[in-house]
Structures are given as structure tokens and as C-alpha cells.
Amino acid sequence: MAETTTNAGQLAVRLVTPDRVLLDATADAVELPAMSGYIEALYGHAPLLAELGAGEVRLHGGTSDDQKFFVAWGFVEVLPERVTILAETALHPEEIDLAEARQELHEGEKLWQDAGDDGDKYDEANAVTRQAEEKIASATGKST
């Protein structure tokens, strides 16, 4: 794939999953769901490597055309002129199956109910529930 040419003051942004390259564009700003909360990268950002959580990647300006993507789990590398997102799962909002996402939410809630005193099971239940909630929010255009 051709390397994205950046304009002065714009980030080269690439969103990749194990199956495909979803995005190779430029943007003025990129909002990302890190495990510790949302971060925003702008041109000139200090180098950063962070673990992705589940949520919505939002691109602003440039050739990105203000696109949004649902992502879950992976890593993001932010450099002063480039953002590379390596996600286990990444979907355009219109690719999300709402019925499937609601079923995942139901499964997460059931896992939570069945966790008992096991902290690891609560963590798993919370991760499943969070991912399903974020997926539903991305598909419906409503933030969580």
C-alpha cells in the first residue's frame, strides 16, 4: 500500500487489524480509547505507546473525512508526525451487528452475575460488558 503523504501540521494515521488495513489517511487530530481513558493525539505529540481499550477512534480533519471506527484491544503508537493503531478488532460503525452486540452485552452481564467471589471473572465480565456497550454506542452514534 502507498505511504500516506502528510501535509504540514497533519498526522499520518494508519488503522490495522490482523485481517486488513482499515485506514491510511491524514488527520489534524485523533481521539483514541486507551486502557486508562481517552487520549487525543495532535501533530507534534510526544512519542507514546499505549494499550488500547474498547471504544471509538475519532479522526478530525485531513483526508480522514472525520471518520469513526469501533476498536477493541491492541496498541497505539503515537509519534510526532504519525499514529499507528494496531487493533485486535476494528469496524466501521455500519459493520456492527447490533443484535450480536446486544447478545454480547447480555453474556457479559451473565458473566458478572456468575462471578461469585472470583476477581478475575469480574474483570472478564467487565471487559466483555464494556466492549459490547462501546460497540452498541458506535453503531447507534450514542456515546457511553
N, C-alpha and C positions, 0 to 999 in steps of 0.2 A: 504494500500500500504506500502511496506517496506520502512523504513527510509534509505535515501541515506547516505552511509558512505563516509566521506571526507578524502582525503589524506592530509598530512601536506601541508599547503600553498594553498589549494583549497577551494573554496566556495561550499556549498551545495546550489543548485538552484532549486526552485520549481515554476512553472508557472501554475496557476489555474484560471479557469473561473467558472461561476455558473454551467456549464454543465459537465466539465471534467477537469482532470489533464493532461495538455499537456506535461509537462516536470518534471522530477525528476532526476537530474543528478548533476555532479560536473563540475566546470569550474575554470579556472585561472582568468578570467575577465568577467564581464557582463556589456554591454552598454545598457542604458535604456532611453526611451523618457519621461522625467519628464515635467511637465507643463512649467517650466522655462527654459527648454533646456535639451540636452542630458547629462547624468551623467554616470560615469564608476565606478563600484564597484570592488575592489580588496580584496583579503584576508587581514583581519585586519582593514577593513574600519570602521570608526566611525559609531555608530548607527545613522540611518536616516530613517525617514518616509516621503515619498513624494507622491504627486498626479501624476499619470501617464497621459500623453497626448496621442496623436496618433502617432505611429511611429514603428520603428523596434527595437526589442530586439535582440542583437547580443551576442552570447556566444563564448568564446575563450578558447581552451584547455580543459583538463579534459575529463570526459566521455561525455561531451556535443557534441563532434564531430563538433564544430564550427557551430552550428545550428543558424538559424534566424527565428524570428516569427514576424508577424504583431500584434500589440496590440493597443487597444483604450480604454482609460478611466479606471480608477481604482486606485490602490495604490501599492506601493512597500515598503517593509520593508527590510532595509539593516542592518545586524548585522555583527560583525567581521568575523564570520565563515559561514554565511548563508544569502541568498537573497530569499525573498518570494514575488512573483509578483501575485497580485490579480487583474485580468483584466476583465472588462465587456465583451470585445471581444478579442479573441486571435486566430490566424490562422497560419498554416504553409503557406509559400508563394504559394505552389501548390494548396491550398484550396481556394484561392482568385478567384472569378469570375470577370474577367476583364471587361466584358460588364456591369455587375452590378456596379462595382466601377466607371466606366465612367459615368453611369447614375446618380450615387450619386454626382459626380463632377458637372454634368450639373445642378442637382437640387440645389446644393449649390450656383452655380453661379446665378441661377434664384432667389433664396432667397436674395442674395446680391443686385441684381438689383431692387427687390421689397421692400427693407428695408426702403426706404424713409428716414425720419429723426429719426427713431427708433434705438437707440444704441443697445438695446437687440437683435433686429432682425439682426443687423450687426454681433454681437457676435455669434449668432446661425449660420448664413451663413458662417462665417469664420471657425467655428468648423466643420461644415459639409464638407466644401471645403478642409480643412486641412486633415481630416480623409480620404477622398477619394483620395487625392493626395498621402498620405503616403501608402495607400493600393495599389494603382497603382505602386508606386515605389517598394514596397516589392515584388509584383507579377512579375515585369519586371526586378528586380535586379538593378534598377537605383535609386540612392539617390536623394532626393529633395534638 
